[in-house]
Amino acid sequence: MKFFLDTADLDEIKEAASWGALAGVTTNPTLYSRIGGKLDDFHNHIARICEIVDGPVSAESVAMTRDEIIRDGRELAKIAPNVVVKIPTMVEGLAACRALADEGIRVNMTLCFSVPQAILAARAGARYISPFVGRFDDISEDGLSQLGDVVTAIGNYDYSENTVNGEQVEIIAASIRSANHVTQSALMGADIATVPFGVLKKMVQHPLTDRGLESFLKDWEKVANA
Ligand SMILES: O=P(O)(O)OC[C@H]1O[C@](O)(CO)[C@@H](O)[C@@H]1O
């Protein structure tokens, strides 16, 4: 499994990248507004993220028609070679995904909540598909089992003839709220988990690691003072 950071915050991205395990970044309009992002600085901001991260950086189009999404996608893709255009899973989004993939532009189909949506996204040339976990949990449904269904259904077929350069479509477990969501997504075989910085920090923690470290340090002091 690979990890993407789900944020638009440059400090979080720099810090996570310094840990050596970061494979990419996902952003969305909410995350950009949360850092006080301005409309006319959006492309520059994505460029700054692309300079920090040596991996796919998803930037979302908020357009609603296929022509506008395609136009947006072409502009976003010009920012840096590692930009991935993020598009909602809807009819206009699928049509735009197909057109952009045919031009060699990688697409992350987001707001995916079902197996049929994921299959359509894969056939429309998506390089990444983002099923949301936490938002199912928010409405008292089982987000992880929904994710598992998407992973299994997509894994049953080969979609490489539909994608840019024949690359395999990858499933991004999105809307991740806890380290346990990451564990379960990995056990299900999701290719990537995109996690908020708070979850990434929790992923590295374990009380037995802390306790073990404490006793090693104490015993080493005895060695040093012997
Ligand atoms: O439900 P949440 O926590 O807002 O997460 C939304 C998800 O949407 C995404 O935009 C997925 O494409 C991710 O950035 C994020 O994981």
The ligand as an SDF file (V2000), in Angstrom:
LIG
                    3D

 16 16  0  0  0  0  0  0  0  0999 V2000
  -14.9210   12.8500    4.0740 O   0  0  0  0  0  0  0  0  0  0  0  0
  -13.6920   13.6850    4.1710 P   0  0  0  0  0  0  0  0  0  0  0  0
  -12.9000   13.3720    5.3910 O   0  0  0  0  0  0  0  0  0  0  0  0
  -13.9910   15.1310    3.9800 O   0  0  0  0  0  0  0  0  0  0  0  0
  -12.7160   13.2480    2.9870 O   0  0  0  0  0  0  0  0  0  0  0  0
  -12.9670   13.6120    1.6960 C   0  0  0  0  0  0  0  0  0  0  0  0
  -12.1160   12.9130    0.7020 C   0  0  0  0  0  0  0  0  0  0  0  0
  -12.2730   13.5100   -0.5280 O   0  0  0  0  0  0  0  0  0  0  0  0
  -11.1110   13.4430   -1.2820 C   0  0  0  0  0  0  0  0  0  0  0  0
  -11.1460   14.6710   -1.9430 O   0  0  0  0  0  0  0  0  0  0  0  0
  -11.0770   12.2190   -2.1350 C   0  0  0  0  0  0  0  0  0  0  0  0
  -11.0340   12.3560   -3.4530 O   0  0  0  0  0  0  0  0  0  0  0  0
   -9.9780   13.2970   -0.3780 C   0  0  0  0  0  0  0  0  0  0  0  0
   -9.2090   14.4370   -0.4690 O   0  0  0  0  0  0  0  0  0  0  0  0
  -10.6430   12.9910    0.9540 C   0  0  0  0  0  0  0  0  0  0  0  0
  -10.1690   11.7650    1.3920 O   0  0  0  0  0  0  0  0  0  0  0  0
  1  2  2  0
  2  3  1  0
  2  4  1  0
  2  5  1  0
  5  6  1  0
  6  7  1  0
  7  8  1  0
  7 15  1  0
  8  9  1  0
  9 10  1  0
  9 11  1  0
  9 13  1  0
 11 12  1  0
 13 14  1  0
 13 15  1  0
 15 16  1  0
M  END
$$$$
